[in-house]
């Protein structure tokens, strides 16, 4: 009897092991089939599209370095690296620069961020006097999570055109992404100084003020944004109301 029980137990263990192996095989087959396994939630989008699909990280880093050649960002502004710039793009007309700008914007829409940075870098090198070209460069850099460089690009745009509402709003976004909330708030207040009815600036300012625990001010901008037609995320409204009840007019 003991021998028989042992044999039955061994058979059951074998069957469980076989079933487990079969399940693993099915999962592996599914991942290798035409229906790909879902990537982890935080997988970078660029791993699924654009020029970054296959190459290893060190290769992508070199591609990015090459794409940024000709410009320096160390001072907090964009500066022309003259000896290198001459090997990247020659000075030209604003029309030629805008062609590179448009190419960069299209590449960005295709999620080809490194190539977009290369195109926007060329645009600035061709016509470094145009603020819009620095704004395009900043947008591409921020998409590639090059925060300090994006901030430098947007600040350079504002040096050329200090009254640009778009330039200030873009700078505020870059500062917020970098976690520099106080500076982002100041910049958004600058946007509202130029355009008091900028609905998106009010909405973004409300969220930033919440993070800075300035809830009463946050509610003011929530109401102003909504009165101008902007949509304030209901989840944010709930969080704000949970900490500070919505004031009654």
TISEFI-893075 format. One line per 5 residues: number of its first residue (from 1); for each residue x, y, z of N, C-alpha, C, O. Coordinates in steps of 0.05 Angstrom, whole numbers. Each point is the difference from the previous one (the first is absolute). Layout:
REM TISEFI-893075
NUM	X/Y/Z/X/Y/Z/X/Y/Z/X/Y/Z; ... $
END
This chain:
REM TISEFI-893075
1	16/-24/0/-16/24/0/17/25/0/-6/19/-15; 26/-17/32/17/24/-1/12/5/-28/1/23/-9; 8/-45/-4/12/3/-27/-21/10/-19/6/17/-17; -31/-27/19/-21/9/-18/-6/30/4/-3/15/-20; 1/-7/45/-5/29/6/22/17/-11/-5/22/-11 $
6	30/-31/13/22/15/-10/-2/3/-30/5/22/-11; -12/-44/-3/-2/1/-29/-22/20/-8/4/15/-19; -28/-16/33/-22/18/-7/9/30/4/-6/17/-17; 20/-12/39/10/27/5/19/9/-22/-1/23/-9; 18/-41/1/20/7/-21/-14/6/-26/8/18/-15 $
11	-29/-33/8/-15/5/-24/-13/27/1/0/15/-20; -12/-8/43/-13/26/3/20/23/-3/-6/20/-13; 30/-22/25/20/20/-3/9/3/-28/4/23/-10; -1/-46/-5/8/1/-28/-21/15/-16/7/16/-18; -33/-22/23/-21/13/-16/0/30/5/-4/15/-19 $
16	7/-7/45/1/29/6/23/14/-14/-3/22/-11; 26/-35/11/24/11/-14/-5/2/-29/7/20/-13; -19/-40/1/-5/0/-29/-19/23/-7/4/14/-20; -25/-11/37/-19/22/-5/13/27/1/-5/17/-16; 22/-13/36/14/25/3/18/6/-24/1/23/-10 $
21	13/-43/1/17/3/-24/-16/7/-25/8/16/-16; -32/-29/14/-17/5/-23/-10/29/0/0/13/-21; -7/-3/45/-9/28/2/22/19/-8/-5/19/-14; 29/-24/24/23/17/-7/5/0/-30/6/21/-12; -9/-45/0/5/-2/-29/-21/16/-16/6/13/-19 $
26	-31/-15/29/-22/15/-14/6/30/2/-4/15/-20; 12/-5/44/6/28/3/23/9/-18/-2/21/-13; 22/-37/11/23/6/-17/-8/1/-29/8/17/-15; -25/-36/7/-9/-1/-28/-17/25/-7/3/11/-21; -20/-3/41/-17/23/-5/17/25/-3/-6/17/-17 $
31	28/-14/33/17/23/-2/15/1/-26/8/22/-9; -3/-45/-3/16/-1/-25/-18/0/-24/10/1/-23; -37/-2/27/-18/-1/-23/-5/28/-10/13/19/8; -32/-17/-27/-7/26/-12/-14/18/20/-2/24/-5; -8/-35/27/-11/17/21/20/4/22/3/-17/18 $
36	11/39/-18/23/4/18/-10/3/29/-23/9/5; 41/-17/14/-7/4/28/0/30/6/14/16/-12; -31/-8/30/-2/28/8/26/8/14/10/-14/17; 1/38/-24/24/10/13/-8/9/28/-23/5/6; 43/-3/12/-6/11/27/-10/28/-2/7/14/-19 $
41	-24/-4/38/-12/26/-2/19/22/-4/-6/20/-13; 30/-22/25/19/22/-2/20/-3/-22/20/14/-1; -26/-33/-18/19/-4/-22/0/25/-17/-21/10/-7; 45/1/-1/0/24/-15/-13/-3/-27/3/-20/-13; -19/40/5/-14/-1/-26/20/-4/-22/-6/-13/-20 $
46	30/26/22/19/-1/-21/10/-27/-6/12/-5/-21; -15/-14/40/8/-28/-5/-18/-13/-20/7/-22/-9; -30/34/2/-19/-13/-18/-1/15/-26/-15/-9/-18; 29/31/15/-2/14/-25/24/18/-4/15/5/19; -11/3/-44/22/19/-6/27/-14/-2/1/-24/-3 $
51	20/41/4/27/-11/-6/11/-15/24/22/-11/-3; -36/11/26/11/-13/24/-10/-28/4/3/-11/22; -15/-1/-42/-13/-26/4/20/-22/8/-5/-14/19; 27/11/-34/17/-22/4/27/6/14/9/-16/17; 4/38/-23/28/4/9/2/0/31/-19/9/13 $
56	41/-17/-2/4/1/29/3/29/9/3/18/-16; -5/-15/42/-1/27/12/25/17/-6/-3/24/-5; 26/-37/5/24/16/-6/0/11/-29/11/21/-5; -23/-37/-13/-2/9/-28/-19/24/-2/5/19/-14; -28/-21/28/-19/22/0/12/25/12/-5/22/-9 $
61	21/-26/30/13/23/13/19/14/-20/1/25/0; 12/-40/-16/18/12/-20/-16/14/-22/7/21/-10; -30/-33/2/-17/13/-20/-10/27/11/0/19/-15; -7/-19/40/-10/25/12/23/21/1/-5/24/-5; 29/-33/13/23/19/1/5/12/-28/4/24/-2 $
66	-6/-41/-18/4/10/-27/-22/19/-9/5/20/-13; -30/-26/22/-22/17/-7/1/28/12/-10/19/-11; 24/-17/34/2/26/14/25/15/-6/5/22/10; 12/-32/-28/25/13/-7/-5/27/-12/-19/4/-16; 36/15/23/-2/27/-11/-11/20/19/3/25/-4 $
71	-16/-34/26/-11/17/20/10/-7/28/5/-24/5; -2/44/12/8/-5/28/-22/10/18/-15/19/-7; 12/-31/31/-21/7/18/10/6/28/-15/5/19; 42/-6/-15/11/2/27/-7/26/15/-2/-1/24; -2/22/-38/-4/26/13/-29/4/8/-7/21/13 $
76	-11/-40/-19/-28/4/5/-15/14/-23/-24/4/1; 39/2/-22/-11/10/-25/12/-17/-23/20/-13/4; -32/14/-27/11/-14/-23/21/18/-13/-5/23/-6; 29/-34/2/22/15/-13/10/-16/-23/0/-25/0; 9/39/-21/11/-13/-24/28/-9/6/17/16/9 $
81	-11/-41/-13/27/-11/1/13/3/-28/-1/-18/-16; 12/42/11/7/7/-27/17/-20/-15/-7/-7/-23; 30/-3/34/16/-19/-15/-15/-25/-9/4/-10/-22; -22/1/40/-15/-24/-7/-24/7/-18/-7/-15/-18; -6/37/24/-24/8/-15/5/1/-30/-17/-8/-16 $
86	41/17/8/6/2/-29/0/-27/-13/-4/-2/-25; 8/-20/40/-1/-27/-12/-28/-12/0/-4/-21/-11; -14/35/24/-28/-11/2/-19/13/-19/-14/-13/-15; 14/40/14/-18/15/-17/11/28/-5/11/12/18; -14/-2/-42/9/27/-7/-22/19/6/-24/-6/-1 $
91	32/31/8/-20/21/3/-16/3/-26/11/-2/-22; -37/8/25/-16/3/-24/-24/18/6/1/18/17; -22/-22/-32/-24/17/2/-19/-11/21/1/-24/7; -20/41/2/-20/-9/18/-18/-21/-14/-9/-19/13; 5/21/-38/-16/-19/-15/14/-28/1/-14/-20/5 $
96	40/19/-8/14/-25/2/-2/-12/28/-3/-24/4; 6/42/16/-2/-9/28/-28/-11/6/-2/-20/14; -19/34/-24/-27/-9/5/-6/-27/-13/-16/-16/10; 30/10/-32/-3/-27/-12/10/-21/19/-12/-22/3; 35/27/10/11/-19/20/-19/-1/24/-4/-21/12 $
101	-7/44/-4/-19/1/23/-24/-18/-6/-8/-16/17; -3/18/-41/-23/-16/-7/7/-29/-1/-16/-18/8; 40/12/-18/9/-28/-1/2/-11/28/-7/-23/6; 18/40/12/2/-9/28/-26/-5/13/-4/-19/15; -16/36/-21/-27/-3/12/-13/-26/-10/-13/-14/15 $
106	17/8/-41/-11/-25/-11/14/-24/13/-14/-20/6; 40/21/-3/14/-22/13/-10/-4/29/-2/-23/9; -4/45/4/-9/-2/28/-28/-13/0/-6/-16/18; -11/22/-37/-26/-13/-2/3/-30/-5/-17/-15/9; 38/7/-22/6/-28/-5/15/-13/23/7/-24/-1 $
111	-3/39/22/14/-10/24/30/-6/-5/12/-16/14; -1/28/-34/29/-3/-7/14/24/12/8/18/-14; -4/-20/40/8/23/16/29/9/-5/6/23/-1; 12/-42/-2/28/7/-5/3/14/-27/14/20/-2; -27/-31/-18/1/13/-26/-14/27/1/8/18/-15 $
116	-29/-15/31/-13/26/3/19/20/12/1/23/-9; 14/-31/29/20/18/12/21/8/-20/8/23/-1; 1/-42/-16/20/7/-20/-11/21/-20/14/18/-7; -39/-21/-1/-12/19/-19/-3/27/13/6/21/-13; -15/-20/38/-4/26/13/27/13/7/3/25/0 $
121	17/-41/5/28/11/4/9/13/-25/10/23/0; -14/-36/-23/8/12/-26/-16/26/-5/11/19/-10; -36/-19/17/-16/24/-4/12/24/15/2/22/-11; 5/-26/36/12/22/16/27/8/-12/6/24/-1; 10/-43/-8/26/7/-11/-3/15/-26/17/17/-7 $
126	-38/-22/-9/-4/14/-25/-9/28/5/9/19/-14; -27/-14/33/-10/27/5/-3/4/31/-22/-1/10; 44/7/3/0/1/29/-14/25/12/-1/4/24; -10/13/-41/-13/24/9/-30/-3/4/-14/19/8; 2/-43/-15/-29/-3/1/-8/-15/25/8/-23/5 $
131	-25/36/11/-9/-12/26/-15/-26/-4/4/-19/16; -21/17/-36/-16/-24/-4/17/-25/-4/-9/-22/7; 33/26/-17/17/-24/-5/11/-11/27/3/-24/2; 2/42/17/8/-9/26/-23/-14/15/4/-19/15; -29/29/-20/-23/-12/12/-3/-29/-10/-6/-18/15 $
136	9/15/-41/-1/-27/-12/21/-19/11/-5/-23/6; 29/34/-3/22/-15/11/-6/-9/29/4/-23/7; -15/42/9/-6/-6/27/-21/-21/3/1/-18/17; -21/18/-35/-21/-20/0/11/-28/-6/-7/-19/13; 25/18/-32/12/-26/-8/17/-10/23/0/-24/6 $
141	16/41/6/17/-8/22/-16/-10/24/8/-19/13; -30/33/-7/-16/-9/23/-13/-27/-6/-3/-16/19; -4/11/-44/-12/-26/-7/20/-22/5/-8/-23/5; 34/29/-7/21/-20/4/10/1/29/21/-12/7; -35/27/10/6/2/29/28/13/5/14/-7/18 $
146	-8/26/-36/24/16/4/-8/27/13/0/21/-13; -8/-23/38/-12/23/14/17/25/1/-10/21/-9; 35/-22/19/16/25/2/4/13/-28/-1/24/-3; 5/-41/-17/4/10/-27/-25/13/-11/1/20/-13; -24/-33/19/-26/12/-9/-5/27/13/-9/18/-13 $
151	15/-16/39/-3/25/14/18/21/-12/-9/23/-4; 33/-30/-3/19/19/-12/-10/9/-27/2/24/-7; -14/-42/-9/-11/7/-26/-23/20/3/-1/20/-15; -17/-26/33/-23/18/3/8/27/12/-11/21/-7; 31/-20/24/10/25/11/13/16/-23/-3/25/-1 $
156	17/-38/-17/12/13/-23/-21/12/-18/4/22/-11; -26/-36/8/-22/11/-17/-11/26/13/-6/18/-15; 4/-18/41/-11/24/14/20/23/0/-8/23/1; 34/-28/-3/19/21/-3/-5/15/-27/2/25/-1; -9/-40/-19/-5/12/-26/-28/13/-1/-3/22/-11 $
161	-17/-36/23/-27/10/-1/-12/-1/28/-15/-19/7; 21/38/10/-8/-1/28/-30/1/4/-10/-7/22; -6/16/-42/-29/2/3/-14/-24/-12/-25/1/-4; 39/-22/-2/-12/-24/-11/-16/-15/21/12/-11/19; -38/9/-22/-16/-15/19/6/-30/-3/2/-14/20 $
166	0/5/-45/6/-29/-4/27/-7/12/3/-21/12; 17/39/-16/26/-6/11/0/-2/31/13/-18/11; -28/36/2/-2/-2/29/-15/-25/9/8/-13/20; -29/7/-34/-15/-24/8/17/-25/-4/-1/-18/17; 16/16/-39/17/-23/-4/22/-2/21/7/-21/10 $
171	4/44/-2/20/0/21/-12/-10/26/13/-15/15; -37/24/-9/-13/-9/25/-4/-30/0/4/-13/21; -11/1/-44/-3/-29/-1/27/-14/5/1/-20/14; 20/31/-26/27/-12/4/8/2/29/11/-19/11; -16/41/2/7/4/28/-16/-19/18/10/-11/19 $
176	-36/8/-26/-17/-18/16/11/-29/-2/1/-14/19; 5/6/-44/11/-27/-4/25/-5/15/6/-22/9; 10/44/-5/25/-2/15/-4/1/30/19/-2/16; -44/6/-7/-6/2/29/6/27/12/1/3/24; 3/17/-41/6/27/9/-27/16/1/-4/18/-16 $
181	-13/-26/36/-27/10/0/-2/30/5/-16/14/-12; 32/-3/30/-1/28/6/6/17/-25/-13/19/-5; 34/-27/-10/7/14/-24/-22/-3/-21/-6/19/-15; -7/-43/14/-21/-4/-19/-24/18/6/-13/10/-18; 7/-7/44/-22/18/8/6/28/-8/-18/14/-11 $
186	42/-5/16/7/28/-8/-2/3/-30/-9/21/-10; 17/-41/-5/-1/2/-29/-29/0/-10/-6/15/-19; -11/-31/31/-28/0/-8/-14/27/8/-17/9/-15; 25/2/37/-10/27/7/8/20/-21/-14/19/-6; 38/-23/-5/9/17/-22/-17/-4/-25/-6/20/-14 $
191	-2/-45/9/-19/-5/-23/-26/15/4/-10/13/-18; -1/-14/43/-25/13/5/2/30/0/-19/14/-5; 43/-4/11/5/29/-2/-2/10/-28/-9/22/-6; 16/-40/-13/-2/7/-29/-27/-7/-11/-10/14/-18; -2/-36/28/-26/-9/-11/-17/-10/24/1/-24/6 $
196	-15/41/7/-15/-7/24/-20/-22/-4/-7/-14/20; -3/10/-44/-21/-21/-5/12/-25/-12/-14/-15/-14; 39/9/20/13/-24/-10/-10/-24/17/10/-5/22; -30/-9/-32/-13/-21/16/19/-22/9/-1/-9/23; 18/0/-41/18/-22/7/20/8/21/8/-16/17 $
201	0/42/-17/19/10/20/-14/0/27/13/-7/20; -38/14/-18/-15/0/25/-2/-29/10/4/-5/24; -10/-14/-42/-4/-28/8/27/-12/11/0/-13/20; 21/19/-34/26/-11/8/9/14/26/12/-13/17; -17/38/-14/7/15/24/-15/-11/24/12/-2/22 $
206	-37/-6/-25/-15/-12/22/13/-25/10/2/-4/24; 7/-13/-42/13/-25/8/27/5/14/6/-12/20; 9/31/-31/26/6/13/-4/12/28/15/-8/18; -35/25/-15/-5/12/26/-9/-21/20/6/2/24; -21/-22/-33/-7/-22/17/24/-15/11/2/-5/24 $
211	18/0/-41/24/-14/8/16/17/20/15/-10/17; -18/36/-20/14/19/18/-17/6/25/7/16/17; -30/-30/-14/-18/2/23/-11/28/3/-3/10/22; -2/3/-45/-12/26/0/-29/-3/-11/-7/9/-22; -9/-23/38/-26/-10/-10/-20/22/-6/-14/-2/-20 $
216	13/23/36/-19/22/-5/5/12/-27/-18/6/-15; 44/-2/8/7/11/-26/-6/-20/-22/-9/7/-22; 13/-33/28/-6/-21/-20/-29/1/-8/-7/-2/-24; -11/5/44/-29/1/-6/-6/24/-18/-17/-2/-18; 30/25/23/-5/23/-17/5/-6/-29/-15/7/-18 $
221	38/-21/13/7/-6/-28/-17/-23/-12/-4/-1/-24; -5/-17/42/-18/-21/-10/-25/13/-11/-9/-6/-22; -3/24/38/-25/13/-9/4/18/-24/-17/1/-18; 41/12/17/5/17/-24/4/-17/-25/-10/7/-21; 24/-29/24/5/-18/-23/-27/-10/-11/-5/-1/-24 $
226	-12/-8/43/-26/-11/-9/-18/21/-12/-15/-6/-19; 17/30/29/-17/22/-11/9/6/-29/-16/11/-15; 41/-17/9/11/6/-27/-2/-25/-18/9/1/-23; -21/-22/33/-5/-23/-17/20/-23/2/-1/-19/-14; 21/22/32/20/-21/3/-11/-22/18/-17/5/17 $
231	26/-29/-22/-8/-23/16/20/-6/21/23/-6/-6; -31/8/31/18/-7/22/-5/-29/7/-23/-8/5; 43/-9/-4/-4/-28/5/-16/-5/25/6/11/21; -28/-27/-22/-17/-5/23/16/-12/24/-7/5/23; 27/-22/-30/16/-12/21/15/21/16/2/-1/25 $
236	8/22/-39/13/21/14/-19/16/17/6/8/22; -29/-2/-33/-21/15/15/-6/-15/26/-3/12/21; 1/-39/-23/-7/-16/24/22/2/21/-5/2/23; 30/-4/-33/23/2/19/1/27/14/4/2/24; -9/19/-39/1/27/11/-23/4/20/4/11/22 $
241	-28/-21/-29/-23/3/18/3/-17/25/-9/8/21; 23/-31/-23/4/-17/23/18/15/20/-4/-4/24; 23/19/-33/18/14/18/-11/27/9/3/8/23; -15/6/-42/-12/26/6/-27/2/-14/0/1/-25; -22/-1/39/-26/1/-12/-2/24/-20/11/21/5 $
246	-26/-26/-26/-4/20/-20/-15/24/12/-21/-3/12; 32/27/-16/-13/24/12/-26/5/-14/-3/-4/-24; -16/14/39/-26/7/-10/-2/29/-5/7/17/17; -15/-10/-41/-1/29/-7/-22/14/15/-4/24/-3 $
END
